[in-house]
Each structure stands twice: as C-alpha cells, then as structure tokens.
Amino acid sequence: MVLAVIALLGFGMTMLVLVQQAAAQQDDDEGPMSDLRFLVVKDSNGKPIRNAAVVLHPVTRKGKQAMGGLELKTDNDGKTNIDGIPYGPLRVQVLAPGFQTYGEDYEINKPKLEIMVKLKRPKAQYSEGNLGDAKKTDDKSPPEQKPQ
C-alpha cells in the first residue's frame, strides 16, 4: 500500500514537471515579450497624476483596434507597469479627470520600454454665435442682461 502511494506520488510529480515544461515551451512559442513602464504627468509642471487610467489595446496588422484590452491605474507617483506584453503594435490611451484624453500607437519591440505621457488640461471651447462670430464658452462671468 505504501509503495503504491509512493509510486503514485512519483508519477504525479513526473506529470507536473512535464506540464510545466510544456507550458514553458508554449510561452516560448508566443515570441518575445516586453515589460512596460508608464509615467503619467501634468504637461504644465511635470507633477505626477495619480489614479489615471492607462488602457492598452492590441492593434491588428492593418492598424485597427483588436478586441480586448487591459486597464491599469497609476499610483501616487503617476507610475504603473505591466510585464509580458507581446512584441507588436499596441494602442495606449490615458484618461484622467480634468485632462484631455491621450492616445498613441506604439510598436513594442524591446524587452523593456518606458513611456512617459504628459496630459494637458482641456482647451477653451468655442461655439458659433451670430454670423459666424466665435464666442468663448468657458467664461465664468454671468451672461449679459438686456435692458427691459
């Protein structure tokens, strides 16, 4: 009975090693992988932006965004990272409240890649007024009152 248990344990360990080797070989078949590091800062002063969403989208060879994606969040130092991203095109979007959305495609082709993103504040918005005159719409002053 004891010998049977030892034999089963030995068989189980051998199977575990074979499964691990197969998994490692499969990882090698996927091709090279990259470790990505992101730093998200304010464009105006270089200070870090915490809790920004860094969204990674795979991109097809034709430049179209593929299904799926992954969202990371920056820490208090404006940093986030991910390991094991396959080489190839990758679309990076960064979103943070009070800032313009950033988007750029990158070619991942190095074992380690550091990407700094400088977010800008939104620009003033304009709307069309009378006869094409542009009026600034982010003015904080109250609208003019017409005499009655």
Phi and psi in degrees as GROMACS dihedral restraints (atoms count N, CA, C in turn):
[ dihedral_restraints ]
;  ai    aj    ak    al  type     phi  dphi    fc
    3     4     5     6     1   -63.7    20    10
    4     5     6     7     1   -41.1    20    10
    6     7     8     9     1   -64.0    20    10
    7     8     9    10     1   -35.6    20    10
    9    10    11    12     1   -65.1    20    10
   10    11    12    13     1   -41.7    20    10
   12    13    14    15     1   -65.0    20    10
   13    14    15    16     1   -43.6    20    10
   15    16    17    18     1   -63.5    20    10
   16    17    18    19     1   -42.2    20    10
   18    19    20    21     1   -62.1    20    10
   19    20    21    22     1   -42.7    20    10
   21    22    23    24     1   -64.6    20    10
   22    23    24    25     1   -41.0    20    10
   24    25    26    27     1   -63.6    20    10
   25    26    27    28     1   -42.1    20    10
   27    28    29    30     1   -62.2    20    10
   28    29    30    31     1   -44.1    20    10
   30    31    32    33     1   -61.9    20    10
   31    32    33    34     1   -44.1    20    10
   33    34    35    36     1   -62.0    20    10
   34    35    36    37     1   -41.9    20    10
   36    37    38    39     1   -65.1    20    10
   37    38    39    40     1   -40.2    20    10
   39    40    41    42     1   -62.5    20    10
   40    41    42    43     1   -43.1    20    10
   42    43    44    45     1   -64.0    20    10
   43    44    45    46     1   -40.1    20    10
   45    46    47    48     1   -61.5    20    10
   46    47    48    49     1   -44.5    20    10
   48    49    50    51     1   -62.8    20    10
   49    50    51    52     1   -42.6    20    10
   51    52    53    54     1   -63.5    20    10
   52    53    54    55     1   -40.7    20    10
   54    55    56    57     1   -64.2    20    10
   55    56    57    58     1   -43.4    20    10
   57    58    59    60     1   -63.4    20    10
   58    59    60    61     1   -40.9    20    10
   60    61    62    63     1   -64.5    20    10
   61    62    63    64     1   -40.2    20    10
   63    64    65    66     1   -64.4    20    10
   64    65    66    67     1   -41.4    20    10
   66    67    68    69     1   -65.0    20    10
   67    68    69    70     1   -41.3    20    10
   69    70    71    72     1   -64.7    20    10
   70    71    72    73     1   -40.1    20    10
   72    73    74    75     1   -65.6    20    10
   73    74    75    76     1   -38.9    20    10
   75    76    77    78     1   -64.0    20    10
   76    77    78    79     1   -40.2    20    10
   78    79    80    81     1   -61.4    20    10
   79    80    81    82     1   -38.1    20    10
   81    82    83    84     1   -65.5    20    10
   82    83    84    85     1   -32.2    20    10
   84    85    86    87     1   -69.6    20    10
   85    86    87    88     1   -21.6    20    10
   87    88    89    90     1   -73.6    20    10
   88    89    90    91     1   -14.7    20    10
   90    91    92    93     1    95.3    20    10
   91    92    93    94     1  -176.1    20    10
   93    94    95    96     1   -67.7    20    10
   94    95    96    97     1   150.2    20    10
   96    97    98    99     1  -121.5    20    10
   97    98    99   100     1   156.8    20    10
   99   100   101   102     1  -124.8    20    10
  100   101   102   103     1   148.8    20    10
  102   103   104   105     1  -102.8    20    10
  103   104   105   106     1   119.7    20    10
  105   106   107   108     1  -102.6    20    10
  106   107   108   109     1   137.5    20    10
  108   109   110   111     1  -124.0    20    10
  109   110   111   112     1   130.8    20    10
  111   112   113   114     1  -118.1    20    10
  112   113   114   115     1   141.8    20    10
  114   115   116   117     1  -129.4    20    10
  115   116   117   118     1   121.5    20    10
  117   118   119   120     1  -112.9    20    10
  118   119   120   121     1   121.2    20    10
  120   121   122   123     1  -132.2    20    10
  121   122   123   124     1   164.0    20    10
  123   124   125   126     1   -75.8    20    10
  124   125   126   127     1   133.5    20    10
  126   127   128   129     1   -63.3    20    10
  127   128   129   130     1   -34.3    20    10
  129   130   131   132     1   -70.7    20    10
  130   131   132   133     1   -36.0    20    10
  132   133   134   135     1  -138.1    20    10
  133   134   135   136     1    -0.3    20    10
  135   136   137   138     1    77.1    20    10
  136   137   138   139     1     7.1    20    10
  138   139   140   141     1   -76.1    20    10
  139   140   141   142     1   145.7    20    10
  141   142   143   144     1   -66.8    20    10
  142   143   144   145     1   151.1    20    10
  144   145   146   147     1  -112.0    20    10
  145   146   147   148     1   115.2    20    10
  147   148   149   150     1   -87.9    20    10
  148   149   150   151     1   153.7    20    10
  150   151   152   153     1    62.9    20    10
  151   152   153   154     1    24.3    20    10
  153   154   155   156     1   -76.6    20    10
  154   155   156   157     1   145.5    20    10
  156   157   158   159     1   -90.7    20    10
  157   158   159   160     1   122.1    20    10
  159   160   161   162     1  -107.4    20    10
  160   161   162   163     1   111.1    20    10
  162   163   164   165     1  -107.5    20    10
  163   164   165   166     1   126.7    20    10
  165   166   167   168     1  -108.8    20    10
  166   167   168   169     1   126.4    20    10
  168   169   170   171     1  -122.2    20    10
  169   170   171   172     1   128.9    20    10
  171   172   173   174     1   -65.7    20    10
  172   173   174   175     1   150.5    20    10
  174   175   176   177     1  -123.9    20    10
  175   176   177   178     1   135.7    20    10
  177   178   179   180     1   -72.4    20    10
  178   179   180   181     1   168.5    20    10
  180   181   182   183     1   -63.0    20    10
  181   182   183   184     1   -22.7    20    10
  183   184   185   186     1   -86.0    20    10
  184   185   186   187     1     2.0    20    10
  186   187   188   189     1    87.4    20    10
  187   188   189   190     1     8.7    20    10
  189   190   191   192     1   -94.2    20    10
  190   191   192   193     1   146.1    20    10
  192   193   194   195     1   -68.7    20    10
  193   194   195   196     1   125.0    20    10
  195   196   197   198     1   -83.5    20    10
  196   197   198   199     1   167.3    20    10
  198   199   200   201     1   -67.1    20    10
  199   200   201   202     1   152.6    20    10
  201   202   203   204     1    93.5    20    10
  202   203   204   205     1   179.2    20    10
  204   205   206   207     1   159.8    20    10
  205   206   207   208     1   173.7    20    10
  207   208   209   210     1  -145.1    20    10
  208   209   210   211     1   136.8    20    10
  210   211   212   213     1  -113.9    20    10
  211   212   213   214     1   131.1    20    10
  213   214   215   216     1  -115.2    20    10
  214   215   216   217     1   158.5    20    10
  216   217   218   219     1  -121.8    20    10
  217   218   219   220     1   140.0    20    10
  219   220   221   222     1   -78.4    20    10
  220   221   222   223     1   151.8    20    10
  222   223   224   225     1   -87.6    20    10
  223   224   225   226     1  -169.7    20    10
  225   226   227   228     1   -63.2    20    10
  226   227   228   229     1   -22.2    20    10
  228   229   230   231     1   -93.3    20    10
  229   230   231   232     1     7.8    20    10
  231   232   233   234     1    75.6    20    10
  232   233   234   235     1    17.9    20    10
  234   235   236   237     1  -110.7    20    10
  235   236   237   238     1   149.8    20    10
  237   238   239   240     1  -155.4    20    10
  238   239   240   241     1   161.5    20    10
  240   241   242   243     1  -154.2    20    10
  241   242   243   244     1   164.6    20    10
  243   244   245   246     1  -152.5    20    10
  244   245   246   247     1   141.6    20    10
  246   247   248   249     1  -110.3    20    10
  247   248   249   250     1   153.2    20    10
  249   250   251   252     1    83.0    20    10
  250   251   252   253     1    33.2    20    10
  252   253   254   255     1   -90.1    20    10
  253   254   255   256     1   126.0    20    10
  255   256   257   258     1   -66.1    20    10
  256   257   258   259     1   149.1    20    10
  258   259   260   261     1   -59.9    20    10
  259   260   261   262     1   149.0    20    10
  261   262   263   264     1   132.5    20    10
  262   263   264   265     1  -174.8    20    10
  264   265   266   267     1   -72.1    20    10
  265   266   267   268     1   142.6    20    10
  267   268   269   270     1  -144.6    20    10
  268   269   270   271     1   130.3    20    10
  270   271   272   273     1   -94.9    20    10
  271   272   273   274     1   127.9    20    10
  273   274   275   276     1  -114.5    20    10
  274   275   276   277     1   125.7    20    10
  276   277   278   279     1  -120.4    20    10
  277   278   279   280     1   141.2    20    10
  279   280   281   282     1  -128.3    20    10
  280   281   282   283     1   127.4    20    10
  282   283   284   285     1  -126.0    20    10
  283   284   285   286     1   136.8    20    10
  285   286   287   288     1  -151.5    20    10
  286   287   288   289     1   137.9    20    10
  288   289   290   291     1   -57.3    20    10
  289   290   291   292     1   135.4    20    10
  291   292   293   294     1    85.7    20    10
  292   293   294   295     1     5.8    20    10
  294   295   296   297     1  -132.5    20    10
  295   296   297   298     1   155.6    20    10
  297   298   299   300     1   -67.2    20    10
  298   299   300   301     1   145.0    20    10
  300   301   302   303     1   -70.2    20    10
  301   302   303   304     1   136.1    20    10
  303   304   305   306     1  -104.9    20    10
  304   305   306   307     1   140.6    20    10
  306   307   308   309     1  -148.9    20    10
  307   308   309   310     1   134.5    20    10
  309   310   311   312     1  -158.4    20    10
  310   311   312   313     1   145.5    20    10
  312   313   314   315     1   -95.6    20    10
  313   314   315   316     1   138.3    20    10
  315   316   317   318     1  -124.2    20    10
  316   317   318   319     1   148.5    20    10
  318   319   320   321     1   -99.8    20    10
  319   320   321   322     1   110.6    20    10
  321   322   323   324     1   -82.8    20    10
  322   323   324   325     1   113.3    20    10
  324   325   326   327     1  -146.9    20    10
  325   326   327   328     1    19.8    20    10
  327   328   329   330     1  -134.2    20    10
  328   329   330   331     1   152.9    20    10
  330   331   332   333     1   -62.9    20    10
  331   332   333   334     1   -31.2    20    10
  333   334   335   336     1  -134.6    20    10
  334   335   336   337     1   134.2    20    10
  336   337   338   339     1  -137.5    20    10
  337   338   339   340     1   127.9    20    10
  339   340   341   342     1  -109.3    20    10
  340   341   342   343     1   129.3    20    10
  342   343   344   345     1  -123.7    20    10
  343   344   345   346     1   121.8    20    10
  345   346   347   348     1  -102.5    20    10
  346   347   348   349     1   130.3    20    10
  348   349   350   351     1  -117.3    20    10
  349   350   351   352     1   125.4    20    10
  351   352   353   354     1  -106.2    20    10
  352   353   354   355     1   112.1    20    10
  354   355   356   357     1   -89.4    20    10
  355   356   357   358     1   141.3    20    10
  357   358   359   360     1  -106.3    20    10
  358   359   360   361     1   152.0    20    10
  360   361   362   363     1   -70.9    20    10
  361   362   363   364     1   153.6    20    10
  363   364   365   366     1   -61.8    20    10
  364   365   366   367     1   146.1    20    10
  366   367   368   369     1   -82.5    20    10
  367   368   369   370     1   160.9    20    10
  369   370   371   372     1   -61.0    20    10
  370   371   372   373     1   141.7    20    10
  372   373   374   375     1  -100.0    20    10
  373   374   375   376     1   144.8    20    10
  375   376   377   378     1  -122.4    20    10
  376   377   378   379     1   147.9    20    10
  378   379   380   381     1  -126.8    20    10
  379   380   381   382     1   157.2    20    10
  381   382   383   384     1   -76.7    20    10
  382   383   384   385     1   135.1    20    10
  384   385   386   387     1  -107.5    20    10
  385   386   387   388     1  -148.3    20    10
  387   388   389   390     1   -67.4    20    10
  388   389   390   391     1   131.0    20    10
  390   391   392   393     1    51.8    20    10
  391   392   393   394     1    38.2    20    10
  393   394   395   396     1    84.8    20    10
  394   395   396   397     1     1.0    20    10
  396   397   398   399     1   -65.0    20    10
  397   398   399   400     1   136.6    20    10
  399   400   401   402     1   -91.1    20    10
  400   401   402   403     1   134.3    20    10
  402   403   404   405     1  -119.6    20    10
  403   404   405   406     1   134.3    20    10
  405   406   407   408     1   -73.8    20    10
  406   407   408   409     1   132.0    20    10
  408   409   410   411     1  -105.0    20    10
  409   410   411   412     1    -1.3    20    10
  411   412   413   414     1   -99.7    20    10
  412   413   414   415     1    13.5    20    10
  414   415   416   417     1   -68.4    20    10
  415   416   417   418     1   133.0    20    10
  417   418   419   420     1   -85.5    20    10
  418   419   420   421     1   -10.5    20    10
  420   421   422   423     1   -74.6    20    10
  421   422   423   424     1   151.8    20    10
  423   424   425   426     1   -68.0    20    10
  424   425   426   427     1   154.3    20    10
  426   427   428   429     1   -65.4    20    10
  427   428   429   430     1   152.8    20    10
  429   430   431   432     1   -64.3    20    10
  430   431   432   433     1   141.1    20    10
  432   433   434   435     1   -99.0    20    10
  433   434   435   436     1   131.6    20    10
  435   436   437   438     1   -87.8    20    10
  436   437   438   439     1   137.5    20    10
  438   439   440   441     1   -63.9    20    10
  439   440   441   442     1   146.7    20    10
